[in-house]
Amino acid sequence: MDQWLYALHCLNGVLFFYLITSVCLRGHSREVDDQASLMPFADDPAVAQRVEQAIGKPVPAVKPDVALEA
């Protein structure tokens, strides 16, 4: 009986994780996900330009603050 109860708890955990994840991802659009995937390249304009040429999508390049370039 304990094995069935443990299996039921595990199944409930997986189901809960699936439902919460699907609810959280429901609000995302493809455009937001694409922009988020390009963020690591945004702080280096040269790299952003190379990535933009490679994939054909605009990368919002922003120069880092002068204080961070020391």
All heavy atoms as a GROMACS GRO file, in nm:
protein
  542
    1MET      N    1   0.082  -0.120   0.000
    1MET     CA    2   0.000   0.000   0.000
    1MET      C    3   0.087   0.126   0.000
    1MET      O    4   0.052   0.223  -0.063
    1MET     CB    5  -0.093  -0.004   0.122
    1MET     CG    6  -0.189   0.109   0.129
    1MET     SD    7  -0.311   0.091  -0.004
    1MET     CE    8  -0.413   0.227   0.030
    2ASP      N    9   0.198   0.122   0.071
    2ASP     CA   10   0.285   0.239   0.076
    2ASP      C   11   0.345   0.270  -0.061
    2ASP      O   12   0.366   0.386  -0.095
    2ASP     CB   13   0.398   0.219   0.177
    2ASP     CG   14   0.348   0.232   0.320
    2ASP    OD1   15   0.242   0.295   0.340
    2ASP    OD2   16   0.417   0.182   0.411
    3GLN      N   17   0.370   0.166  -0.140
    3GLN     CA   18   0.427   0.188  -0.273
    3GLN      C   19   0.327   0.260  -0.363
    3GLN      O   20   0.365   0.347  -0.442
    3GLN     CB   21   0.468   0.056  -0.336
    3GLN     CG   22   0.588  -0.007  -0.267
    3GLN     CD   23   0.622  -0.142  -0.326
    3GLN    OE1   24   0.544  -0.199  -0.403
    3GLN    NE2   25   0.737  -0.193  -0.288
    4TRP      N   26   0.200   0.225  -0.352
    4TRP     CA   27   0.098   0.293  -0.431
    4TRP      C   28   0.083   0.438  -0.389
    4TRP      O   29   0.067   0.526  -0.473
    4TRP     CB   30  -0.035   0.221  -0.418
    4TRP     CG   31  -0.040   0.094  -0.496
    4TRP    CD1   32  -0.027  -0.033  -0.447
    4TRP    CD2   33  -0.052   0.081  -0.637
    4TRP    NE1   34  -0.033  -0.124  -0.548
    4TRP    CE2   35  -0.048  -0.057  -0.667
    4TRP    CE3   36  -0.069   0.171  -0.741
    4TRP    CZ2   37  -0.060  -0.105  -0.797
    4TRP    CZ3   38  -0.080   0.122  -0.870
    4TRP    CH2   39  -0.074  -0.013  -0.896
    5LEU      N   40   0.090   0.462  -0.260
    5LEU     CA   41   0.080   0.598  -0.210
    5LEU      C   42   0.200   0.682  -0.254
    5LEU      O   43   0.185   0.797  -0.296
    5LEU     CB   44   0.070   0.596  -0.056
    5LEU     CG   45   0.032   0.727   0.011
    5LEU    CD1   46  -0.101   0.778  -0.040
    5LEU    CD2   47   0.027   0.708   0.161
    6TYR      N   48   0.318   0.623  -0.249
    6TYR     CA   49   0.439   0.692  -0.296
    6TYR      C   50   0.429   0.721  -0.446
    6TYR      O   51   0.462   0.832  -0.491
    6TYR     CB   52   0.563   0.606  -0.266
    6TYR     CG   53   0.691   0.669  -0.312
    6TYR    CD1   54   0.746   0.778  -0.245
    6TYR    CD2   55   0.758   0.619  -0.424
    6TYR    CE1   56   0.863   0.836  -0.288
    6TYR    CE2   57   0.875   0.676  -0.468
    6TYR     CZ   58   0.928   0.785  -0.400
    6TYR     OH   59   1.044   0.841  -0.442
    7ALA      N   60   0.382   0.625  -0.524
    7ALA     CA   61   0.367   0.645  -0.668
    7ALA      C   62   0.264   0.755  -0.696
    7ALA      O   63   0.283   0.836  -0.787
    7ALA     CB   64   0.325   0.515  -0.734
    8LEU      N   65   0.158   0.759  -0.618
    8LEU     CA   66   0.056   0.863  -0.635
    8LEU      C   67   0.113   1.001  -0.604
    8LEU      O   68   0.088   1.097  -0.676
    8LEU     CB   69  -0.064   0.832  -0.546
    8LEU     CG   70  -0.184   0.926  -0.560
    8LEU    CD1   71  -0.241   0.918  -0.702
    8LEU    CD2   72  -0.289   0.890  -0.458
    9HIS      N   73   0.194   1.011  -0.500
    9HIS     CA   74   0.259   1.138  -0.465
    9HIS      C   75   0.355   1.181  -0.575
    9HIS      O   76   0.360   1.299  -0.611
    9HIS     CB   77   0.333   1.129  -0.332
    9HIS     CG   78   0.244   1.131  -0.213
    9HIS    ND1   79   0.146   1.225  -0.193
    9HIS    CD2   80   0.238   1.051  -0.105
    9HIS    CE1   81   0.083   1.203  -0.080
    9HIS    NE2   82   0.138   1.095  -0.023
   10CYS      N   83   0.431   1.089  -0.629
   10CYS     CA   84   0.524   1.122  -0.738
   10CYS      C   85   0.449   1.168  -0.862
   10CYS      O   86   0.487   1.265  -0.927
   10CYS     CB   87   0.612   1.003  -0.771
   10CYS     SG   88   0.733   0.965  -0.644
   11LEU      N   89   0.342   1.100  -0.894
   11LEU     CA   90   0.261   1.138  -1.009
   11LEU      C   91   0.199   1.275  -0.988
   11LEU      O   92   0.195   1.357  -1.081
   11LEU     CB   93   0.153   1.033  -1.034
   11LEU     CG   94   0.067   1.054  -1.158
   11LEU    CD1   95   0.152   1.051  -1.283
   11LEU    CD2   96  -0.041   0.948  -1.164
   12ASN      N   97   0.153   1.303  -0.868
   12ASN     CA   98   0.098   1.435  -0.838
   12ASN      C   99   0.205   1.543  -0.851
   12ASN      O  100   0.177   1.653  -0.899
   12ASN     CB  101   0.038   1.439  -0.697
   12ASN     CG  102  -0.098   1.374  -0.692
   12ASN    OD1  103  -0.166   1.364  -0.792
   12ASN    ND2  104  -0.137   1.330  -0.573
   13GLY      N  105   0.326   1.514  -0.809
   13GLY     CA  106   0.435   1.610  -0.822
   13GLY      C  107   0.467   1.641  -0.967
   13GLY      O  108   0.485   1.757  -1.004
   14VAL      N  109   0.473   1.539  -1.050
   14VAL     CA  110   0.500   1.559  -1.192
   14VAL      C  111   0.386   1.636  -1.257
   14VAL      O  112   0.410   1.728  -1.337
   14VAL     CB  113   0.523   1.424  -1.263
   14VAL    CG1  114   0.528   1.440  -1.413
   14VAL    CG2  115   0.650   1.359  -1.212
   15LEU      N  116   0.264   1.602  -1.225
   15LEU     CA  117   0.149   1.672  -1.280
   15LEU      C  118   0.146   1.818  -1.236
   15LEU      O  119   0.121   1.908  -1.317
   15LEU     CB  120   0.020   1.602  -1.236
   15LEU     CG  121  -0.110   1.659  -1.291
   15LEU    CD1  122  -0.114   1.646  -1.443
   15LEU    CD2  123  -0.228   1.588  -1.228
   16PHE      N  124   0.176   1.844  -1.110
   16PHE     CA  125   0.181   1.980  -1.059
   16PHE      C  126   0.289   2.061  -1.132
   16PHE      O  127   0.265   2.174  -1.174
   16PHE     CB  128   0.208   1.979  -0.909
   16PHE     CG  129   0.220   2.114  -0.848
   16PHE    CD1  130   0.108   2.192  -0.826
   16PHE    CD2  131   0.344   2.165  -0.813
   16PHE    CE1  132   0.118   2.318  -0.770
   16PHE    CE2  133   0.356   2.291  -0.757
   16PHE     CZ  134   0.242   2.367  -0.735
   17PHE      N  135   0.408   2.003  -1.149
   17PHE     CA  136   0.517   2.070  -1.219
   17PHE      C  137   0.477   2.102  -1.363
   17PHE      O  138   0.500   2.211  -1.413
   17PHE     CB  139   0.643   1.984  -1.217
   17PHE     CG  140   0.758   2.042  -1.292
   17PHE    CD1  141   0.830   2.148  -1.240
   17PHE    CD2  142   0.792   1.993  -1.417
   17PHE    CE1  143   0.935   2.203  -1.309
   17PHE    CE2  144   0.898   2.047  -1.488
   17PHE     CZ  145   0.969   2.153  -1.434
   18TYR      N  146   0.414   2.007  -1.431
   18TYR     CA  147   0.370   2.028  -1.569
   18TYR      C  148   0.268   2.141  -1.578
   18TYR      O  149   0.277   2.228  -1.665
   18TYR     CB  150   0.312   1.899  -1.626
   18TYR     CG  151   0.252   1.917  -1.763
   18TYR    CD1  152   0.333   1.928  -1.876
   18TYR    CD2  153   0.114   1.927  -1.778
   18TYR    CE1  154   0.278   1.947  -2.001
   18TYR    CE2  155   0.059   1.946  -1.903
   18TYR     CZ  156   0.140   1.956  -2.014
   18TYR     OH  157   0.086   1.976  -2.137
   19LEU      N  158   0.170   2.140  -1.489
   19LEU     CA  159   0.065   2.242  -1.494
   19LEU      C  160   0.120   2.381  -1.464
   19LEU      O  161   0.087   2.478  -1.533
   19LEU     CB  162  -0.047   2.207  -1.397
   19LEU     CG  163  -0.132   2.086  -1.434
   19LEU    CD1  164  -0.231   2.053  -1.323
   19LEU    CD2  165  -0.202   2.109  -1.566
   20ILE      N  166   0.206   2.392  -1.364
   20ILE     CA  167   0.263   2.522  -1.329
   20ILE      C  168   0.351   2.573  -1.442
   20ILE      O  169   0.346   2.691  -1.478
   20ILE     CB  170   0.343   2.513  -1.197
   20ILE    CG1  171   0.248   2.484  -1.080
   20ILE    CG2  172   0.422   2.639  -1.172
   20ILE    CD1  173   0.142   2.589  -1.058
   21THR      N  174   0.431   2.486  -1.501
   21THR     CA  175   0.518   2.527  -1.611
   21THR      C  176   0.436   2.571  -1.732
   21THR      O  177   0.467   2.672  -1.795
   21THR     CB  178   0.612   2.412  -1.650
   21THR    OG1  179   0.686   2.371  -1.536
   21THR    CG2  180   0.708   2.454  -1.759
   22SER      N  181   0.332   2.499  -1.764
   22SER     CA  182   0.250   2.536  -1.879
   22SER      C  183   0.177   2.668  -1.855
   22SER      O  184   0.164   2.749  -1.948
   22SER     CB  185   0.152   2.426  -1.914
   22SER     OG  186   0.060   2.405  -1.809
   23VAL      N  187   0.135   2.694  -1.733
   23VAL     CA  188   0.069   2.821  -1.703
   23VAL      C  189   0.169   2.936  -1.713
   23VAL      O  190   0.138   3.043  -1.768
   23VAL     CB  191   0.005   2.817  -1.562
   23VAL    CG1  192  -0.036   2.956  -1.516
   23VAL    CG2  193  -0.115   2.725  -1.562
   24CYS      N  194   0.290   2.915  -1.665
   24CYS     CA  195   0.393   3.021  -1.672
   24CYS      C  196   0.434   3.050  -1.816
   24CYS      O  197   0.459   3.165  -1.851
   24CYS     CB  198   0.515   2.982  -1.590
   24CYS     SG  199   0.487   2.985  -1.414
   25LEU      N  200   0.443   2.948  -1.899
   25LEU     CA  201   0.487   2.968  -2.036
   25LEU      C  202   0.375   3.012  -2.130
   25LEU      O  203   0.401   3.051  -2.243
   25LEU     CB  204   0.551   2.839  -2.089
   25LEU     CG  205   0.681   2.799  -2.024
   25LEU    CD1  206   0.730   2.668  -2.082
   25LEU    CD2  207   0.786   2.908  -2.042
   26ARG      N  208   0.253   3.009  -2.084
   26ARG     CA  209   0.140   3.047  -2.168
   26ARG      C  210   0.148   3.194  -2.208
   26ARG      O  211   0.108   3.232  -2.317
   26ARG     CB  212   0.010   3.021  -2.095
   26ARG     CG  213  -0.112   3.041  -2.183
   26ARG     CD  214  -0.237   2.999  -2.112
   26ARG     NE  215  -0.228   2.856  -2.084
   26ARG     CZ  216  -0.306   2.791  -2.003
   26ARG    NH1  217  -0.399   2.855  -1.938
   26ARG    NH2  218  -0.292   2.662  -1.983
   27GLY      N  219   0.201   3.279  -2.120
   27GLY     CA  220   0.208   3.422  -2.148
   27GLY      C  221   0.323   3.462  -2.237
   27GLY      O  222   0.331   3.577  -2.279
   28HIS      N  223   0.412   3.373  -2.270
   28HIS     CA  224   0.527   3.406  -2.353
   28HIS      C  225   0.491   3.402  -2.500
   28HIS      O  226   0.416   3.316  -2.544
   28HIS     CB  227   0.641   3.308  -2.329
   28HIS     CG  228   0.707   3.326  -2.196
   28HIS    ND1  229   0.832   3.282  -2.171
   28HIS    CD2  230   0.668   3.386  -2.083
   28HIS    CE1  231   0.866   3.312  -2.048
   28HIS    NE2  232   0.767   3.375  -1.993
   29SER      N  233   0.548   3.496  -2.572
   29SER     CA  234   0.532   3.493  -2.716
   29SER      C  235   0.664   3.452  -2.780
   29SER      O  236   0.769   3.455  -2.716
   29SER     CB  237   0.489   3.629  -2.769
   29SER     OG  238   0.593   3.722  -2.751
   30ARG      N  239   0.660   3.415  -2.905
   30ARG     CA  240   0.781   3.373  -2.976
   30ARG      C  241   0.880   3.490  -2.986
   30ARG      O  242   1.000   3.471  -2.974
   30ARG     CB  243   0.741   3.323  -3.115
   30ARG     CG  244   0.856   3.278  -3.198
   30ARG     CD  245   0.924   3.162  -3.134
   30ARG     NE  246   0.914   3.046  -3.220
   30ARG     CZ  247   0.969   2.932  -3.189
   30ARG    NH1  248   1.033   2.918  -3.077
   30ARG    NH2  249   0.957   2.831  -3.268
   31GLU      N  250   0.828   3.611  -3.003
   31GLU     CA  251   0.916   3.729  -3.014
   31GLU      C  252   0.991   3.755  -2.885
   31GLU      O  253   1.110   3.785  -2.886
   31GLU     CB  254   0.832   3.851  -3.052
   31GLU     CG  255   0.914   3.976  -3.071
   31GLU     CD  256   0.828   4.095  -3.108
   31GLU    OE1  257   0.720   4.074  -3.167
   31GLU    OE2  258   0.868   4.207  -3.077
   32VAL      N  259   0.923   3.742  -2.772
   32VAL     CA  260   0.988   3.763  -2.642
   32VAL      C  261   1.096   3.657  -2.619
   32VAL      O  262   1.205   3.688  -2.571
   32VAL     CB  263   0.883   3.760  -2.528
   32VAL    CG1  264   0.949   3.759  -2.393
   32VAL    CG2  265   0.790   3.878  -2.541
   33ASP      N  266   1.068   3.534  -2.654
   33ASP     CA  267   1.167   3.428  -2.638
   33ASP      C  268   1.288   3.451  -2.728
   33ASP      O  269   1.402   3.428  -2.687
   33ASP     CB  270   1.105   3.292  -2.667
   33ASP     CG  271   1.004   3.250  -2.562
   33ASP    OD1  272   1.008   3.307  -2.451
   33ASP    OD2  273   0.922   3.161  -2.591
   34ASP      N  274   1.266   3.498  -2.851
   34ASP     CA  275   1.377   3.527  -2.940
   34ASP      C  276   1.464   3.641  -2.886
   34ASP      O  277   1.587   3.633  -2.888
   34ASP     CB  278   1.327   3.565  -3.080
   34ASP     CG  279   1.280   3.445  -3.159
   34ASP    OD1  280   1.315   3.331  -3.120
   34ASP    OD2  281   1.209   3.464  -3.259
   35GLN      N  282   1.400   3.747  -2.836
   35GLN     CA  283   1.476   3.858  -2.781
   35GLN      C  284   1.554   3.816  -2.656
   35GLN      O  285   1.667   3.859  -2.636
   35GLN     CB  286   1.383   3.975  -2.747
   35GLN     CG  287   1.331   4.047  -2.869
   35GLN     CD  288   1.442   4.114  -2.948
   35GLN    OE1  289   1.535   4.170  -2.891
   35GLN    NE2  290   1.433   4.106  -3.078
   36ALA      N  291   1.496   3.733  -2.575
   36ALA     CA  292   1.565   3.686  -2.455
   36ALA      C  293   1.686   3.600  -2.491
   36ALA      O  294   1.788   3.604  -2.422
   36ALA     CB  295   1.469   3.606  -2.367
   37SER      N  296   1.677   3.524  -2.599
   37SER     CA  297   1.790   3.441  -2.638
   37SER      C  298   1.904   3.523  -2.696
   37SER      O  299   2.019   3.478  -2.700
   37SER     CB  300   1.746   3.334  -2.737
   37SER     OG  301   1.710   3.394  -2.861
   38LEU      N  302   1.876   3.646  -2.740
   38LEU     CA  303   1.980   3.732  -2.798
   38LEU      C  304   2.044   3.823  -2.694
   38LEU      O  305   2.143   3.891  -2.724
   38LEU     CB  306   1.921   3.815  -2.911
   38LEU     CG  307   1.871   3.736  -3.031
   38LEU    CD1  308   1.802   3.829  -3.129
   38LEU    CD2  309   1.983   3.660  -3.098
   39MET      N  310   1.993   3.828  -2.574
   39MET     CA  311   2.045   3.918  -2.470
   39MET      C  312   2.192   3.897  -2.437
   39MET      O  313   2.262   3.995  -2.411
   39MET     CB  314   1.959   3.910  -2.344
   39MET     CG  315   1.827   3.981  -2.358
   39MET     SD  316   1.725   3.967  -2.213
   39MET     CE  317   1.818   4.061  -2.095
   40PRO      N  318   2.245   3.775  -2.435
   40PRO     CA  319   2.388   3.760  -2.403
   40PRO      C  320   2.482   3.832  -2.500
   40PRO      O  321   2.594   3.862  -2.466
   40PRO     CB  322   2.411   3.609  -2.408
   40PRO     CG  323   2.278   3.549  -2.387
   40PRO     CD  324   2.180   3.646  -2.446
   41PHE      N  325   2.435   3.862  -2.621
   41PHE     CA  326   2.518   3.927  -2.720
   41PHE      C  327   2.499   4.078  -2.722
   41PHE      O  328   2.570   4.148  -2.794
   41PHE     CB  329   2.487   3.871  -2.860
   41PHE     CG  330   2.493   3.722  -2.866
   41PHE    CD1  331   2.377   3.647  -2.879
   41PHE    CD2  332   2.613   3.655  -2.856
   41PHE    CE1  333   2.382   3.509  -2.884
   41PHE    CE2  334   2.619   3.518  -2.861
   41PHE     CZ  335   2.503   3.445  -2.875
   42ALA      N  336   2.406   4.130  -2.647
   42ALA     CA  337   2.368   4.271  -2.657
   42ALA      C  338   2.472   4.366  -2.598
   42ALA      O  339   2.476   4.482  -2.636
   42ALA     CB  340   2.234   4.294  -2.588
   43ASP      N  341   2.558   4.322  -2.508
   43ASP     CA  342   2.653   4.414  -2.446
   43ASP      C  343   2.783   4.430  -2.524
   43ASP      O  344   2.866   4.513  -2.490
   43ASP     CB  345   2.684   4.372  -2.303
   43ASP     CG  346   2.752   4.238  -2.295
   43ASP    OD1  347   2.748   4.163  -2.394
   43ASP    OD2  348   2.809   4.207  -2.189
   44ASP      N  349   2.802   4.357  -2.631
   44ASP     CA  350   2.921   4.370  -2.715
   44ASP      C  351   2.876   4.400  -2.857
   44ASP      O  352   2.830   4.310  -2.928
   44ASP     CB  353   3.003   4.241  -2.710
   44ASP     CG  354   3.138   4.254  -2.775
   44ASP    OD1  355   3.164   4.358  -2.839
   44ASP    OD2  356   3.219   4.160  -2.762
   45PRO      N  357   2.888   4.526  -2.900
   45PRO     CA  358   2.836   4.563  -3.032
   45PRO      C  359   2.897   4.484  -3.148
   45PRO      O  360   2.826   4.452  -3.244
   45PRO     CB  361   2.870   4.712  -3.044
   45PRO     CG  362   2.882   4.759  -2.904
   45PRO     CD  363   2.936   4.642  -2.826
   46ALA      N  364   3.025   4.451  -3.140
   46ALA     CA  365   3.088   4.376  -3.249
   46ALA      C  366   3.029   4.235  -3.259
   46ALA      O  367   2.998   4.187  -3.369
   46ALA     CB  368   3.239   4.368  -3.227
   47VAL      N  369   3.014   4.171  -3.146
   47VAL     CA  370   2.955   4.036  -3.145
   47VAL      C  371   2.809   4.043  -3.186
   47VAL      O  372   2.760   3.958  -3.262
   47VAL     CB  373   2.971   3.971  -3.006
   47VAL    CG1  374   2.898   3.839  -3.000
   47VAL    CG2  375   3.118   3.953  -2.973
   48ALA      N  376   2.738   4.144  -3.140
   48ALA     CA  377   2.597   4.160  -3.177
   48ALA      C  378   2.582   4.175  -3.328
   48ALA      O  379   2.491   4.118  -3.387
   48ALA     CB  380   2.538   4.280  -3.105
   49GLN      N  381   2.673   4.250  -3.388
   49GLN     CA  382   2.667   4.267  -3.534
   49GLN      C  383   2.694   4.136  -3.607
   49GLN      O  384   2.626   4.103  -3.705
   49GLN     CB  385   2.767   4.373  -3.578
   49GLN     CG  386   2.757   4.409  -3.723
   49GLN     CD  387   2.853   4.519  -3.761
   49GLN    OE1  388   2.950   4.545  -3.690
   49GLN    NE2  389   2.828   4.583  -3.874
   50ARG      N  390   2.792   4.057  -3.559
   50ARG     CA  391   2.820   3.928  -3.622
   50ARG      C  392   2.702   3.832  -3.608
   50ARG      O  393   2.667   3.760  -3.702
   50ARG     CB  394   2.946   3.866  -3.562
   50ARG     CG  395   3.073   3.935  -3.606
   50ARG     CD  396   3.195   3.851  -3.577
   50ARG     NE  397   3.206   3.806  -3.440
   50ARG     CZ  398   3.279   3.865  -3.345
   50ARG    NH1  399   3.348   3.972  -3.373
   50ARG    NH2  400   3.284   3.814  -3.224
   51VAL      N  401   2.641   3.830  -3.490
   51VAL     CA  402   2.526   3.742  -3.468
   51VAL      C  403   2.409   3.787  -3.556
   51VAL      O  404   2.340   3.705  -3.616
   51VAL     CB  405   2.486   3.741  -3.319
   51VAL    CG1  406   2.353   3.671  -3.298
   51VAL    CG2  407   2.594   3.674  -3.237
   52GLU      N  408   2.391   3.918  -3.567
   52GLU     CA  409   2.283   3.971  -3.650
   52GLU      C  410   2.303   3.932  -3.796
   52GLU      O  411   2.207   3.893  -3.864
   52GLU     CB  412   2.281   4.124  -3.637
   52GLU     CG  413   2.164   4.190  -3.704
   52GLU     CD  414   2.159   4.338  -3.672
   52GLU    OE1  415   2.177   4.373  -3.554
   52GLU    OE2  416   2.137   4.416  -3.765
   53GLN      N  417   2.425   3.938  -3.844
   53GLN     CA  418   2.453   3.897  -3.982
   53GLN      C  419   2.434   3.747  -4.000
   53GLN      O  420   2.389   3.701  -4.105
   53GLN     CB  421   2.594   3.937  -4.022
   53GLN     CG  422   2.612   4.085  -4.039
   53GLN     CD  423   2.758   4.124  -4.062
   53GLN    OE1  424   2.847   4.042  -4.051
   53GLN    NE2  425   2.780   4.251  -4.092
   54ALA      N  426   2.469   3.670  -3.899
   54ALA     CA  427   2.460   3.524  -3.910
   54ALA      C  428   2.315   3.474  -3.909
   54ALA      O  429   2.281   3.383  -3.984
   54ALA     CB  430   2.538   3.458  -3.797
   55ILE      N  431   2.230   3.534  -3.824
   55ILE     CA  432   2.093   3.483  -3.812
   55ILE      C  433   1.990   3.566  -3.885
   55ILE      O  434   1.878   3.522  -3.906
   55ILE     CB  435   2.052   3.467  -3.664
   55ILE    CG1  436   2.048   3.603  -3.593
   55ILE    CG2  437   2.142   3.370  -3.592
   55ILE    CD1  438   1.991   3.596  -3.454
   56GLY      N  439   2.028   3.690  -3.924
   56GLY     CA  440   1.935   3.774  -3.998
   56GLY      C  441   1.829   3.842  -3.914
   56GLY      O  442   1.732   3.893  -3.967
   57LYS      N  443   1.848   3.844  -3.783
   57LYS     CA  444   1.753   3.911  -3.694
   57LYS      C  445   1.826   4.024  -3.623
   57LYS      O  446   1.944   4.011  -3.590
   57LYS     CB  447   1.698   3.815  -3.589
   57LYS     CG  448   1.612   3.707  -3.646
   57LYS     CD  449   1.559   3.619  -3.536
   57LYS     CE  450   1.475   3.507  -3.594
   57LYS     NZ  451   1.426   3.417  -3.489
   58PRO      N  452   1.758   4.135  -3.596
   58PRO     CA  453   1.825   4.245  -3.527
   58PRO      C  454   1.855   4.210  -3.381
   58PRO      O  455   1.773   4.152  -3.311
   58PRO     CB  456   1.726   4.361  -3.536
   58PRO     CG  457   1.594   4.295  -3.558
   58PRO     CD  458   1.620   4.167  -3.633
   59VAL      N  459   1.976   4.246  -3.339
   59VAL     CA  460   2.018   4.225  -3.200
   59VAL      C  461   2.030   4.362  -3.136
   59VAL      O  462   2.106   4.446  -3.185
   59VAL     CB  463   2.153   4.151  -3.193
   59VAL    CG1  464   2.199   4.137  -3.049
   59VAL    CG2  465   2.144   4.016  -3.259
   60PRO      N  466   1.957   4.390  -3.030
   60PRO     CA  467   1.963   4.522  -2.967
   60PRO      C  468   2.096   4.541  -2.892
   60PRO      O  469   2.108   4.508  -2.775
   60PRO     CB  470   1.844   4.523  -2.871
   60PRO     CG  471   1.822   4.378  -2.840
   60PRO     CD  472   1.863   4.302  -2.961
   61ALA      N  473   2.198   4.593  -2.961
   61ALA     CA  474   2.330   4.610  -2.901
   61ALA      C  475   2.335   4.738  -2.819
   61ALA      O  476   2.295   4.844  -2.865
   61ALA     CB  477   2.436   4.613  -3.009
   62VAL      N  478   2.386   4.728  -2.697
   62VAL     CA  479   2.401   4.841  -2.607
   62VAL      C  480   2.543   4.840  -2.555
   62VAL      O  481   2.592   4.737  -2.506
   62VAL     CB  482   2.302   4.830  -2.489
   62VAL    CG1  483   2.319   4.946  -2.394
   62VAL    CG2  484   2.160   4.823  -2.540
   63LYS      N  485   2.611   4.954  -2.566
   63LYS     CA  486   2.748   4.961  -2.514
   63LYS      C  487   2.742   4.957  -2.362
   63LYS      O  488   2.656   5.017  -2.299
   63LYS     CB  489   2.815   5.091  -2.558
   63LYS     CG  490   2.885   5.082  -2.688
   63LYS     CD  491   2.968   5.202  -2.710
   63LYS     CE  492   3.110   5.156  -2.734
   63LYS     NZ  493   3.198   5.266  -2.764
   64PRO      N  494   2.838   4.888  -2.300
   64PRO     CA  495   2.841   4.886  -2.155
   64PRO      C  496   2.873   5.023  -2.096
   64PRO      O  497   2.929   5.109  -2.164
   64PRO     CB  498   2.954   4.786  -2.122
   64PRO     CG  499   3.005   4.736  -2.251
   64PRO     CD  500   2.938   4.807  -2.362
   65ASP      N  501   2.838   5.043  -1.972
   65ASP     CA  502   2.868   5.170  -1.904
   65ASP      C  503   3.018   5.192  -1.898
   65ASP      O  504   3.097   5.098  -1.890
   65ASP     CB  505   2.812   5.168  -1.762
   65ASP     CG  506   2.660   5.165  -1.760
   65ASP    OD1  507   2.598   5.216  -1.855
   65ASP    OD2  508   2.605   5.111  -1.663
   66VAL      N  509   3.057   5.317  -1.897
   66VAL     CA  510   3.199   5.351  -1.893
   66VAL      C  511   3.261   5.301  -1.762
   66VAL      O  512   3.375   5.257  -1.758
   66VAL     CB  513   3.218   5.504  -1.907
   66VAL    CG1  514   3.363   5.543  -1.892
   66VAL    CG2  515   3.164   5.550  -2.042
   67ALA      N  516   3.184   5.302  -1.655
   67ALA     CA  517   3.235   5.258  -1.526
   67ALA      C  518   3.269   5.109  -1.527
   67ALA      O  519   3.357   5.064  -1.454
   67ALA     CB  520   3.134   5.287  -1.416
   68LEU      N  521   3.204   5.032  -1.609
   68LEU     CA  522   3.228   4.890  -1.614
   68LEU      C  523   3.345   4.853  -1.705
   68LEU      O  524   3.392   4.741  -1.705
   68LEU     CB  525   3.103   4.816  -1.661
   68LEU     CG  526   2.980   4.829  -1.572
   68LEU    CD1  527   2.862   4.760  -1.637
   68LEU    CD2  528   3.008   4.771  -1.436
   69GLU      N  529   3.393   4.948  -1.787
   69GLU     CA  530   3.500   4.919  -1.882
   69GLU      C  531   3.639   4.935  -1.821
   69GLU      O  532   3.738   4.923  -1.892
   69GLU     CB  533   3.487   5.011  -2.004
   69GLU     CG  534   3.366   4.979  -2.087
   69GLU     CD  535   3.354   5.070  -2.208
   69GLU    OE1  536   3.438   5.159  -2.223
   69GLU    OE2  537   3.262   5.050  -2.286
   70ALA      N  538   3.651   4.963  -1.696
   70ALA     CA  539   3.782   4.988  -1.632
   70ALA      C  540   3.871   4.870  -1.630
   70ALA      O  541   3.875   4.768  -1.664
   70ALA     CB  542   3.763   5.034  -1.489
   0.00000   0.00000   0.00000
